[in-house]
């Protein structure tokens, strides 16, 4: 079997796992925003951790490794094409952010929700605020738009820096809108 085909297959499988994991985390977090029940909030936090660790992280590792070896195999050079710089630059940003800020946050939410559940506390705004910071909301809503930009770079392959930067600006703007709108749309069901 051809080495390039295996790398390309690994890259696609990695993107499927990563994208599926990010979407599953988004949905479980949306459920946490929508609920007024502490049990559902704690369950959503548990599912966020499961989806992140079982889908998003392995997918990211597969994407990163296969992407690195694809660049070497194809002799592309890491800094030659705007689409490639954007693709690996955003990937590294998301990987580092996901394994620092996001990991800390979902572990904190899981821990705080379990503590509140153990104590028999109701789900109040104070419990929500203690479990979730503003920074975590911002980076949470960055994941899917930036993932979409990475996929766009890999498929469309913009060859100008203006096109690449414009696409990144659209992704960041979408994330900003999601950060403002989604928590308001997902008011708890009482």
C-alpha positions in Angstrom: 0.0 0.0 0.0 1.2 3.5 -0.9 2.6 5.5 2.1 0.9 8.7 0.8 -2.5 7.1 0.6 -2.2 5.8 4.2 -1.2 9.3 5.4 -4.1 10.9 3.6 -6.6 8.2 5.0 -5.2 8.8 8.5 -5.7 12.6 8.0 -9.3 12.2 6.9 -10.1 9.8 9.7 -8.5 12.2 12.2 -10.6 15.1 10.9 -13.8 12.9 11.2 -12.9 12.0 14.8 -11.9 15.6 15.7 -15.0 17.2 14.0 -17.3 14.6 15.5 -15.8 15.2 18.9 -16.1 18.9 18.7 -19.7 18.7 17.6 -20.6 16.3 20.4 -18.9 18.6 22.9 -20.8 21.5 21.5 -24.1 19.7 21.9 -23.4 18.5 25.4 -22.4 22.0 26.4 -25.5 23.4 24.8 -27.5 21.0 26.9 -25.7 22.2 30.0 -26.6 25.8 29.1 -30.3 24.9 28.5 -31.0 23.0 31.7 -32.2 24.1 35.1 -31.6 20.6 36.6 -28.3 20.0 38.3 -28.4 16.3 37.4 -28.6 17.1 33.7 -25.9 19.8 34.1 -23.6 17.2 35.8 -24.4 14.6 33.1 -23.7 17.1 30.3 -20.3 17.9 32.0 -19.5 14.2 32.1 -20.4 13.7 28.4 -18.3 16.7 27.5 -15.3 15.0 29.2 -16.1 11.7 27.5 -16.5 13.1 24.0 -13.4 15.3 24.3 -11.1 12.6 25.6 -12.4 9.8 23.4 -13.0 11.6 20.1 -11.5 15.1 19.9 -8.1 14.4 21.4 -7.4 11.2 19.5 -8.6 12.9 16.3 -6.4 15.8 16.9 -3.4 13.6 17.5 -4.1 11.7 14.3 -4.6 14.9 12.3 -1.4 16.4 13.7 0.8 13.4 13.1 -0.5 12.6 9.6 -0.5 16.3 8.6 3.2 16.6 9.7 4.2 13.6 7.7 2.0 14.6 4.7 3.9 18.0 4.6 7.2 16.1 4.6 6.0 13.5 2.1 4.8 16.1 -0.4 7.8 18.4 0.2 5.5 21.4 0.7 7.5 23.4 3.2 5.8 24.7 6.3 5.9 28.4 5.4 5.4 28.5 1.7 1.7 28.4 1.1 -0.8 30.7 3.0 -3.4 27.8 3.2 -0.8 25.5 4.8 0.4 28.1 7.3 -3.2 28.9 8.2 -4.0 25.2 8.5 -1.2 24.1 10.8 -1.1 27.5 12.6 -4.8 27.3 13.6 -4.4 23.6 14.3 -1.6 24.3 16.8 -3.5 27.1 18.4 -6.6 24.9 18.8 -4.6 22.0 20.1 -2.7 24.0 22.7 -5.9 25.9 23.7 -7.9 22.7 23.8 -5.4 21.0 26.1 -5.0 23.9 28.4 -7.9 26.3 28.8 -10.6 23.9 27.5 -9.4 20.9 29.5 -9.0 22.9 32.7 -12.5 24.3 32.2 -14.4 21.0 31.4 -12.6 19.3 34.3 -13.6 22.2 36.6 -17.2 22.1 35.4 -17.3 18.4 36.0 -15.8 18.7 39.5 -18.0 21.6 40.6 -21.2 20.0 39.3 -20.4 16.7 41.1 -19.7 18.6 44.3 -23.0 20.5 44.0 -24.8 17.3 43.2 -23.2 15.5 46.2 -24.3 18.4 48.5 -27.8 18.4 47.0 -27.5 22.0 45.9 -29.9 23.3 43.2 -28.5 24.6 39.9 -28.2 28.3 40.5 -26.4 31.0 38.5 -23.7 31.0 41.2 -23.1 27.3 40.6 -23.0 27.9 36.8 -20.6 30.9 37.2 -18.4 28.9 39.5 -18.2 26.1 37.0 -17.7 28.2 33.9 -15.6 31.3 33.2 -16.1 33.9 30.5 -12.7 32.8 28.9 -13.9 29.2 28.7 -17.1 30.4 26.9 -15.1 32.3 24.4 -12.7 29.4 23.6 -15.6 26.9 23.6 -17.3 28.9 20.8 -14.0 29.2 18.8 -13.7 25.4 18.3 -16.2 24.7 15.5 -15.6 28.0 13.5 -11.8 27.5 13.5 -12.2 23.8 12.7 -14.3 24.8 9.8 -11.6 27.3 8.6 -9.0 24.6 8.9 -11.1 22.3 6.7 -11.7 25.2 4.3 -7.9 25.8 4.0 -7.3 22.1 3.3 -10.0 21.8 0.6 -10.0 25.3 -1.1 -6.3 26.0 -0.5 -6.3 29.8 -0.8 -3.1 31.0 -2.4 -3.1 34.6 -1.2 -2.6 35.9 2.3 -5.5 38.2 1.9 -7.8 35.3 1.2 -6.4 33.3 4.2 -6.6 36.2 6.6 -10.1 37.1 5.4 -11.2 33.5 6.0 -9.7 33.5 9.5 -11.5 36.8 10.2 -14.8 35.2 9.2 -14.1 32.3 11.6 -13.3 34.6 14.5 -16.3 36.8 13.8 -18.6 33.7 13.8 -17.1 32.6 17.1 -17.7 36.1 18.6 -21.4 36.0 17.4 -21.8 32.5 18.9 -20.3 33.6 22.2 -22.8 36.4 22.5 -25.9 34.7 21.1 -25.7 31.0 22.1 -25.9 31.5 25.9 -28.9 33.8 25.5 -30.6 31.3 23.1 -30.1 28.5 25.5 -31.9 29.9 28.4 -32.6 27.2 31.0 -35.9 25.3 30.7 -37.5 25.4 34.1 
